[in-house]
Amino acid sequence: MPYNDHKNIIDRDHMSYSESPIDERYRLMLLEHYLEGAVEVPYRGHKKWQFICPFCASLSSKDYKKKHKKGSLLWDSRQHSWIFYCAKKGSAECMGGKTLGNLISALNPALGEAYRRERWHSGTTGRGHNCALPRFI
């Protein structure tokens, strides 16, 4: 799917939360390139994304279990961001929740640094925010 053709993935006009343009761009990138089998499903009056966990799915002993969609991106209204959770918790990487920035960094460290740098330029990193400062400013 072309990068700019995301109308079929999400309709921002119907979202009940305010996602930053930076978070939206990187979330869509993750869904398209890193999170296999991603589908949007209703969840407690909101939407969440379910997908095959990129950390523990390959550790399953049976092939059919490797395709179970145990990973999720859930909207956290307190942090105004997406949080990654894995229902299986089958590896150290998916034991607890991860912020969007930490998920990006775990999947692709260079992309995670680019995300932190963009957030830094927008003034939304460091103390009081859910994104660490970039390593090199």
Buried (B, 14 or more C-beta within 10 A) or exposed (E): EEEEEBEEBBEEEEEEEEBBEBBBBBBBBBBBEBBBEBEBEEEEEEBBBBBBBBBBBEEBEEEEEBEBBBBBBBBBEEEBBBBBBBEBBBBEBBEEBBBBBBBBBBBBEEBBBBBBBBBBEEEBBEEEBBBBBBEEE
